[in-house]
Amino acid sequence: MLDLGQAKKIAVIGGGLTGWFAALMLRRVFSPKVDIVVFEDPKRPHYSGGEGGLANFVVNLQRASIDIDEFVHNTDATFKMGNVYRGWRNGGQNDIYYQLFPSPDDHVEEIDFSYRGVWPYLATRIATKTPLHTLFPGFSLIEAGSSQVEANAVFKLRRSGIQPTFHFSVGKLVTLLKNAGVSRQISFRNQRVADLVIASNGDVTSLKLDSGEEVPVDFVIDASGFERISAGKKYKSEWRSFSGSLLENSILSFSVPNGRKNPSFVSEAAALGAGYLWQVPLAGHVSAQYVFSSQYITATRVRDELQSYLGSAISPTGITTFNPGNFKKIWANNVVALGVASGFISPLETPSLGFMLQQLGELERTFLACRGIIGEQTIEAFNQANDKSFSEIADFLRLHYDGGRSDYTFWCDAGLAKRSASLEAMEACFHKRLPRIIDIDGYNTGWPPLYHLMNWIFVAAPLAIVSVEGAMSELNNMPPQIRQRMEQYARELMRMRTPVTQSQQRQGLKREGASGQGFSLDQNSSSRGASYGTGKNNGQVSDKPGSFQEEEGSLRATHR
């Protein structure tokens, strides 16, 4: 049992984003009498480049009592509406797809309307091979290259269909969090923690500094990043590697000028010969990382490839190597490892920041629910949930490599790399139907999924993992009223496309509905119910023939 009721000093090892978010969480949970101290290694600077938040980022800033306007002003922040992928399917000039962040409260019927866990409008778009991202009214901001001021005005109207978060400078956010922490009586010391002093029962009793000083502690959060002083060095927790599934193992970081009039609203992942270029647009520049596998390219060729792709020289800050994976046990006795100290998979889709904030939220919930008196079974449940969550993240990232690109050895091998049994089973289901909540619930983490169902759909559909046939099957199993409604919607989608594409799609979809009972785009087919863009929002249709019924249920309820 861990009893923190009488704790006097709690230490945080590491002063980056994880360290200072953790310190602020500890300050709001524990009494002002408890000393919270952050140890920052002056010889090991934290990552200070660009980053983009997930859906949980803004709420965690608010939970830490960080003023959003102050955050934007001080961190080079720009709106983030999602991600764009270039070259992940065939490498052609038009090989582009967007994964945008849907908002459940923006009165966009394609997102708000669902039936038994399926979004009929999304199924119709997949069936007609219409890009999903074009359903968002807010996508026009991306197309037009709008300014931050223009985007802010649109988002305030709550009609964009998109729930924006932010890109920001990590270094500047760390400074903002640190200043907030100091003002709340959190102390810090610019000294490296060299070792953990452990008692016979396994508890950490003190931290041994480089100077030889030992600092007594009652609880420790390890935010030491890749140094991994607790789970890795001291407790030697079992490491689970995903290197058989995800091939990248190196990151070259640099920055480039922003060549646009206005910063982009999306993080960009551009496929290169041995990995991908991850670009985060900030107010004054673009923070970039080439995430690659050293088995397919040398360090010299990495720079040559980047300079050829970008058309200009770069000044990298160095190469970081990593083994994608996680520790099976991150909480041992009175020390818990968070963020990169607990595991790291890839910069793709920003899992490190998003999951670190989730870890912190679950740790805070545990402290409060147990009043600081925490049983071994609770700690074990935390470790198991964390481990299963890493499995979920790794599978979601592995999904991205199943687009079929085969012109480079790396991309051939990445597409053939190992899939977990869970991902294999889900992809088999996705070929026959759309993803559902129950698929993600299969990870059984006990924590909310980091990537909700819409994230999975907006990646799997452009990669054709969700098939046209699967979408047609969903539509053919809808009640007649919904099916007719979707037939009208499909005809409207096809009227916006070229005549050749319309003809091809109409022929294909007629064949699917040839029995006269399935989904069809026959021009003589009647269409009842609300047409595209005119129906009520947040409505679900009952499955009783001949009736429409408003029922409680929406994206928010379905996605928890």
N, C-alpha and C positions, 0 to 999 in steps of 0.2 A: 504493500500500500504506500502511496505517495501522499503525504500530508503537508500542504503548503500553507496551512492556517497560521503558522508561526514563522513563515519565511521573512527574512530580514534583507537579503540581497539576492537579486536575480541578475544574471549576466547574459549578455548577447554577444556572441563571438562573430564579428564581422559587421561592417558599417555600410553596406550597400543598400539596395532597395529592400531586400529581405530583412536585414538587420534593423533598419529604422522603422519599417512598417511593424515589425515584431515588437520593438520597444514601445511604440505608441499603443499597440494593443495591450501590452503588459501594464502600461501606465493607467489605462482606463479600467482595467480589471482589478488591479491590486491597490491596496491602501496607499495614500501618500507617504506613509511611514516606511514602506518597502522601497529600498534603494534599487533603482533600475540603472544599470551601467552598460554601455556599449563599448567594446574593445575593438579599435580599428587598427589594422596592421599598416603602418606608414610605408612599408616597402612592398605592399601588395595592393595596389589601387583597384577599386572595384570597376566593373564595366560602366562606361559613361557615355556610350553611344546612344542611338535612337532605339525606341521600343514602341510597340502599339498595344493598347489595352484590349481585353476581351469585354464581354458584357458585364463582368463583375468588377471592372476597374473603377468606374465612377462612384459606385456605391461604397467601395472601400476607401476612396478619398474622403467621401462624406462621413463615413464611420470614423475616420481619423480626424475629423473636424478640420479638414483642409478646404479653404475657400476655393471654389472652382475658378472664379475669375482670377484670383491670385495665382493659382496653378497655371492657368493658360498664359498669363502675363510673364511668368518667371521661368517657364520650361520649354520655350519654343514650340508650344503645343499647336497641333493642327487637328481638325476633325478626321476621324477614321470611320469610314462607312463599311469596311470589309477588306477583302483581299482580291487581287487580280492575278491570274495564272497565265503565263505566256509560254507556249511551246511544250506543254506537258502531255500532249496527245500525239501529234505528228510533227511538230516543229515548223509547220508552215507559217506564212506571214499572218494568216487569219486565225491561227490557233490560239485563241484567247477566251477565257471564261472568268466570270466574276462570282465570288462567294460573298454576298452582302449580308449584313446583320439585320434580320427582320424585327420590326417593332409590333407588338400585339395591340397597340393602342392608337394606331394611326388611321383607322377606318379604311383599310385597303382590303377589299373583299377577298381577293385571292389568298390572302394570309389569314384573315379572320374566319373564313368559312371552312368548316371541317365536318366530316361525317364518319363516325366510328373510327376515329384515329387516322383518317385519310383526308388529304386536302385535294378535292376534286379539280380545282383550277390548276394546281401543280401537275396533277396527273394528265390533264388535257394538254398542258404545255409540253410535257415530255412526249406524249403521244403524237403531237404535231411537230416535234423537234423545234420548238420555239424556245429560245434561251430564257431561262428562269429569271435572270437578273433584270430583264426588260419589263417585268411586271411592276417594278417599284417606280412610283412617280419621282422619287428622289434620285433615280439613276440619271436624270437629265442634268443634275449638277455635275456629275462626272463627265458626261458627254460634252457639256458646254465649257468645262474647265473653269467653273465658277469660283468666286472668291470665298474666303472664310466668312465674311460679313453676309454675303448672299446666302450661303448655306445656313448660317445661324438663323436668319429670318425664316427660311423654309422650315427648319427643324422646329421652330417655335410654333408653327401652325399645326404641327402634329398630323400632317397628311403625306409625309414622304414615304411612309412604309418602312423606314429604316431607323434603327436605334443606334445613333452614333456613339462612338467612344473617342479616344484621342491617341494620336501619335505624340511623343514627347521625348525630350532629352533626359536620359536616365541620370546623368551626372547632376543636372540642374534640379531634378526632382529630389534626389538624395539630399542636396543642400537645403531644399525647402522643408523636407521632412525632418532633417537634423535641427534646423532652426526651431521648428515647432516643438520637437522633443526637448530641446534645451529650455525653452520657455515653460515647459511642463515638468521641470525638475528631473529630467532624465540626464544623467551625467555620461561623459564619454572620456576615454583615455586612448591616446595615440600610442598604443603598445601592442605588440604581437603576443598572442597566447601561444606558448610553445608546447604545452602539454596539459592534460587533465589529470589531477590527482584523485585517485579512486580509493574508496574504503573497501574493506573486505566484503561488504554486502553489494558492491557494485555501484554505489552512489558516488557522484562527483562531490568531493568536499571542498576543493579549491582549484583555482586556475593558476598554473605556473607560467609566469611571464618570461620573456627573453632576458629581462634584467635579473632573473632569479627570484623575484618577489612572488609570494604565493598569496592569492586573494581568495578568502573564504566565500563560498557561494552556497545557496540553498536550491537553486534551480538554474538550468542553463539552456539557452536556445543557440544551437549551432547554425550560424548563417555564414560560415566560412567559405562558401562557394566550393570551387574545385579542390580546395585544401582538405575538406571533409574530415575535420579533426576528430569528430566523435564516432559516427557510424563507420567511417572508413578506417581511421588510424587506431583509435582506442578500443572500440568495441568489436571491430572487425566483422561487421554484419555481412551476411551473404549478399553478394552482388548479382543481379540478374541483368544480363546484357541483351539488348535488342539488335546487336550488330548483324545477326543473320537475316533480319527483316529490313532494317534501315541501314544503308551502306555508308552514308557520309560519316566522316570521323574528324574533320578539320574545318576550321573557320578562319578566313582571312577578312579582317575588318578594315574599313576605310570610309572616307566620306567624299562626296562629289558635290559640285555646285548644283543648285536646283535650276534646271534649264527651262522651266516653265514660268509663265507669268504668275500663276497661282500654284501653291503646293497641291499635289494630288490628294484625293480623299481615300486612297487605298494603299495598303502595303502591297508590294509587288514581288512575286516569285517568278523569275525568268529562268527557264531551263537552259543550262549550259552543258558543256561536254562531259563534265564529271560531277555534276550536282546542280545547284541552283543559286542564282543571285537574289538575295533577299534585300529589298530596298524600303526604307522607312522615311517618308518625306516629312521634314520638319520645316519650321518657319523660315530658316535661313539657309538650309542645305539638305542634302539627302544622306542619311546614314545607311551604309551598305555593308553587306557581309556575303562573301562567296562561301557557301557551305558545300564542301566537296569531299570526295573520297580520295585519300592519298594513294590508293591502289590503282587509280586510273589516270593520275596526272601528277607531275612533279611541281614543286613550289615555283620553279622558274616559269614553267608553262602556264601555271595559274595566272601569274601577272600578265603574261603575253596574251592569254585568252581574254582576260578582263579588259585590257587596253584595246584589243581589237574590237570587242563588243561595244565598249563605251565610246571609242573614238578619241580617247585622251589618256594621258598618263595618270597613274594613281600613286598615292603615298600611303601604303598600308601601315597599320600600327603593329602588325605582327600576326602570327598564326597560332591559334589555339587548337589543341588536339583534344579529342574526347572519345569516350566509349559510350554510346547511347545505352542507357539503362537506369536502374534504380536499386537502392538498398531495400532488402526485404523487411528489415526492422530499423525504423528511424527513431523510435522512442524507446530508450532503455533507461530504466530507473528514473533519475531526475534530470535527464538531458534529452532533448528532441532536436533532430536535424530537420531544417526546412529549406525550401528552395533548391538551388543547385547542390547544396550539401547533402540533400536526400536523393538526388538523381537528376539526370538531364537527358533529353532525347534529341531535340532539334530546335532551332529558332522558328521553323515553319509553324505557322498558326499561333505563335506566341504562347506555347503551353507553359513555359517556365514561370512567367509573371502570373498568368491566370491561375495556375495550379498552386503557386506559392500563396496567393491570396486566399484560395480555398482552404489550403492547409491551416493557415492562420485563423480563418473563420471557424473551422472545426475545433481547433485547439482552444479558442476563446469560448466556444459553446461548451466544451468539455469542462473547462475551469468553472464556468458559471453554474452548469447543471450539477456538478459534484461539490460545489462550494470549496474547491481546492483540495478535497479529500478524494483521491482517485485510486480506484482498485486496479489490480493487475489485469483483470478481465477487460476493463475499459481501455487500458493502454494497448492490450493485444488487439482489441477490436479496431482501435485507431490504426495500428500498423497494418492490419489486414485490409482495411478500407483504402489506405494509402496505396498499398501494393496493387490492389485491383484497379484503382483509378489510373495508375501508370499503365496497366494493360489496356484500358479503354483509350487512353491518349495515344499509345503506340499503335493500336489498330487503326484509329482515325487517321493518323499520319501515314501509315502504310497504305491506306486506301488511295492516297493521292498518286501513287506510282503505278496504278493499274489502268492508265490511259492508253496503253498500247504503243508508246513510242519505241522505236527499234533501230534508229539510225546511228546510235552511239553504243558502244559496248556497255558503258555504265547504265544507260537507260534500259537496254535489254536485260541486264542482270538485275537491275532494281525491280523491274516488272516480274521477274522470275523468282525474286527473293522470297524467303519463307513468309507465309501468312500463319497467324495463330489459328487454332481450330475454331475459335469464336468468329474471327473475321471470315474464314472460309465459309462457315455456315451462314453468316449474314449475307455475304455476297451472293450465295446461291439463292437465298430468299429474295434479295433485291432484284434479281433477274426476272422473277415471276410476279413481284408486287413491289409497292413502294415501302420504304422503311417505316417502322412504327416505333412508338415509345417502348413497347415491350422488348424490342431488339436490344436497345441500349440498357434497359433494366436488367438484361441478362448478365451484365457484369456484376450485379449484386454487390455494389460497393458499400451501400449504406449512406453514401454521400451523393449530392446532386451531381449529375454528369457535367463535366467541364464543357463539353460540346453538346448542345441540345440537338434534337431531331432535325431541325431545319439545316444545321451545319452539315450533317451527314447527307441530306438530300441535295443540297446545293453544291456538293462535291461529287457525289455518286452519279447524279444525273448527267452533267456535262461529260463525264468520263464513260458514259454508256453502261455503267455498272447497273443502274436502274434502266431497264430496257424499254423500248417502245412497246413491246409485247406485254411487259409487265404493267405498264401504265394503261394499256388497252384493257387488260384483264380487270384492273381496278374499276375502270369506267363501266365495263359490262356488268359488273356486280353491284352497281349503284341502283337505287330505286328509279323507276321511269322518269319521275319529275326531275331528279338531279341529272340523269343522263341526257334528257332533252335540253336542259339548261346548258350543259357542257357542250352539246352539239352546236348550239348557237354560238357559244363562246369560241369554239374551235373554228367555226366559219369566219368569225370576226378576226381571229388571229391570222387566218390564211389570206384574208382579203388585204392584209397589210404586207404580204409577201409577194415575190415575183410570180407572174403567171405560170412559169414552168414548175416552180416549187409547189404552187397551189395544186396544179394538176397531178403532180406526183403524189402529194400527200393525200389528196382526195381519193385517188385510186387505191392507195394502200389502206386507208381507213375504211373505204367501202368494203374492201375484201374482208376486213376484220368483222364488219357488221353485216355480212352477206345473209345471215340467217333471218334478218329482219327483227331480231330481238336484242341485238347488241348495239354498242356505241357506233353511230354512223354519221357521216357528213352528207348524206343524201339531201340535196337541196329541197326536196319535197317534204322532208321531215319537219314536223311541227316543233315548236319550241315554247315551252310554258315556263312560268316562273320568272324570276328576276334575270334580266339580261346583264351582260358584262358592265360592271361599274355602277349599276343602279339598284342592286339588292341591298337589303338591310345588312348591317355588319354584326359581327359576333353572333351570327345565327347558325344553328345546325338544323338539318331537316330530318324529320322522323322517317322511319322506314315503312310507315303505313301507306299503302298505295292510295294515290289520289288526294293526299293531304300534305300541307306544309305546316310545320309546327316549330315555333321558336323554343329552343331549349337552352338551359344554362350550359355554357361551354364556349371556350375560345382558345386562341393560341396560348394565352397566359395560363389558363387552367390546365390545358393539355400538357404544356411544357414545364409546369411547376416552377 
